[in-house]
Amino acid sequence: MKPITHVLVVSSDPAYRDDVVAGLNSAAARLDNPLGLTAEACACDGGAVARLLAPAAGGGDWQVVLIDHGPRSDGQGRAAWETARAILAARPELSLYVLLEDDDEKLQVEQFAADAVDGYFYRDERDFHGWFRILAAEVAQKAATPFYDALQQYVAQAKDSWHTPGHSGGDSLRGSPWVGDFYDFVGEDMLRADLSVSVPELDSLLHPMGVIAEAQRLAAKAFGARKTYFATNGTSTSNKVIFQSLLTPGDKLLLDRNCHKSVHHGVILSGARPVYLDSSVNTHYGLFGPVPKATIERAIADNPDAKVLILTSCTYDGFRYDLRPIIELAHAAGIKVIVDEAWYGHARFHPELRPTAMECGADYATQSTHKILSAFSQASMVHVNDPSFDEHQFRENFNMHASTSPQYTLIASLDVARKQAVMEGYRLLDRSLKFVAELRQKINATQAFRVLELADMLPEEVAGDGVRLDPTKLTVDISASGWSADELRDELITRHNIQVEKNTHNTLTFLLTIGSTRSKVSRLFDALLRMAKDRRPPLAQARIPQAPRFTELACLPRDAFYEAGEAVPVLDEEGMPNAALDGRVCCDQIVPYPPGIPVLVPGQVVRLDIVRYLARLLQTQRSIDIHGLVHADSELKLRVLKAEELAVLPSYEPTQR
Ligand SMILES: Cc1ncc(COP(=O)(O)O)c(C=O)c1O
């Protein structure tokens, strides 16, 4: 399908803007126009933003705004700047060109927004042919996919492979009576594109100087970062790389205990001294919320020697912090801020989801581009805004974690996902948000199911913290339906072919992404309606085990992790929570999945309520996995420090360096 590219010409002079539109469209008709560039006029007022937030007439997407500063004599310059500012606030991914009267105006523009303006034309030149060529080139540059293009070209050249990988472009598989079906299943292009660093034309992810560097530069511009790095081992690795770059053994860091397990792995690897911040909990729905703002403020005040603060925003359930004031406070205390945006890579491309962590001034943000945008699984980005970023240090740590044989189609998928987000992300997200509104209304009409609003989900302790919700994560209360969450999940998958993102004991979560379609929405609603018709008397409120709060650290997580320890059963001989674990020090990270939040971290003192919690989870939750337990002798055990190991380890002193 050929793209359609819309240019909005914004001017307070109706005759002039019509002239420009006619000139550009006439050039578009005469010249080569592969991107389908077409111009439309708009007055220089609040209507311009509204226009850019509405679908463009005739399909396609808005890509460029050409804003007329106007002749100085008409005094409209200020209105033009204000309009430009509002446009950039709503759609920062659009290209902005300014029509100027003279160089004095150019000076003003540079003071106003040198970084935000992509180019200038002198309004009286009326060189529509030249302007069209420049705008078309601008759009082509944004729509470029340097790595993906190079990969395609290389594959098309059909070179003989005398290098890794061993399947040699799929030749080892093709036609095999045993594994030929894999070739057919995966497809020739995927196998031919599975290349290696032996192909210098395709650059190196571990030392990018060519097409990967160029693709990363485009991503940095798209996501509003100074620098962006592609990672092919997921945000799990991106988090660890940043931790190891910023923290040396003994450095103190403040972290949401609710952080993803990769963050806790980063604590072990870096040898950092963590100060855990307990997050809020909605006990009714079994959801973990943000860390209360007052807790963060207190932690910053009490730990002036902390180097780093890391928060997750948005969370798996869609909770978004009011990040700006928190980041400002941390920066004022000399603390760098990392935001785990694994679930929020799409936010930059719709005003309803912004601001992003980068826009709020975070030093680092990690995003699982694969979770919400169109990249392949494991494809992640690290965005950097840290003014004292040490690129060498980062590179060394990146290379410590990265495979020397990255999957090239993953890199290509990051390039393509960035292009898509910039070129059509707004329109696709807007469609998803409309689906959310429609689903909310229809699901609520079933009366058996109810879409939870922020007020339902937000733990009370963070009610005044300015937390918002990412509406694309739709959490549905199922308690009035009489179905259990496990039954609903099973029914949805076996009878209706619908796989949900996750559930708690009384909620189901559906993830809407840019890949959600009208027919998927309709099938989901249809399934829920059928199940609502089969509703039963509400189940007795199940008593779900409440996750215990953090206890204390006896030693550094890293020290506990590297000891041999001993494995002690979670249940005693009578099948009861094992009291022998009370007071012992855990060596591993114990993480119930879902929700993936550690109940114990290495070095943490085990208390009986934690053992009871684990025992109850094991006995009552069918769909839960507990990562970190030792499976031995047909028992589940916790690895804890032996007394003699603990005796010689330095004890944990949060204030000591
Ligand atoms: C908050 C958070 N951070 C990081 C990750 C890891 O991301 P990835 O799956 O890309 O490794 C996840 C995965 O679920 C997550 O929920």
The ligand as an SDF file (V2000), in Angstrom:
LIG
                    3D

 16 16  0  0  0  0  0  0  0  0999 V2000
    8.7680   -3.7430   34.5010 C   0  0  0  0  0  0  0  0  0  0  0  0
    9.5360   -4.6810   33.6270 C   0  0  0  0  0  0  0  0  0  0  0  0
   10.8180   -4.4080   33.3540 N   0  0  0  0  0  0  0  0  0  0  0  0
   11.5650   -5.2170   32.5720 C   0  0  0  0  0  0  0  0  0  0  0  0
   11.0190   -6.3490   32.0260 C   0  0  0  0  0  0  0  0  0  0  0  0
   11.8800   -7.2280   31.1590 C   0  0  0  0  0  0  0  0  0  0  0  0
   11.6080   -6.9870   29.8370 O   0  0  0  0  0  0  0  0  0  0  0  0
   12.0030   -8.0010   28.6730 P   0  0  0  0  0  0  0  0  0  0  0  0
   10.9280   -9.0290   28.6370 O   0  0  0  0  0  0  0  0  0  0  0  0
   12.0450   -7.1250   27.4660 O   0  0  0  0  0  0  0  0  0  0  0  0
   13.3290   -8.5760   29.0050 O   0  0  0  0  0  0  0  0  0  0  0  0
    9.6810   -6.6730   32.2660 C   0  0  0  0  0  0  0  0  0  0  0  0
    9.0890   -7.8780   31.6670 C   0  0  0  0  0  0  0  0  0  0  0  0
    7.9840   -8.2370   31.8690 O   0  0  0  0  0  0  0  0  0  0  0  0
    8.9210   -5.8270   33.1110 C   0  0  0  0  0  0  0  0  0  0  0  0
    7.6520   -6.1000   33.4120 O   0  0  0  0  0  0  0  0  0  0  0  0
  1  2  1  0
  2  3  1  0
  2 15  2  0
  3  4  2  0
  4  5  1  0
  5  6  1  0
  5 12  2  0
  6  7  1  0
  7  8  1  0
  8  9  2  0
  8 10  1  0
  8 11  1  0
 12 13  1  0
 12 15  1  0
 13 14  2  0
 15 16  1  0
M  END
$$$$
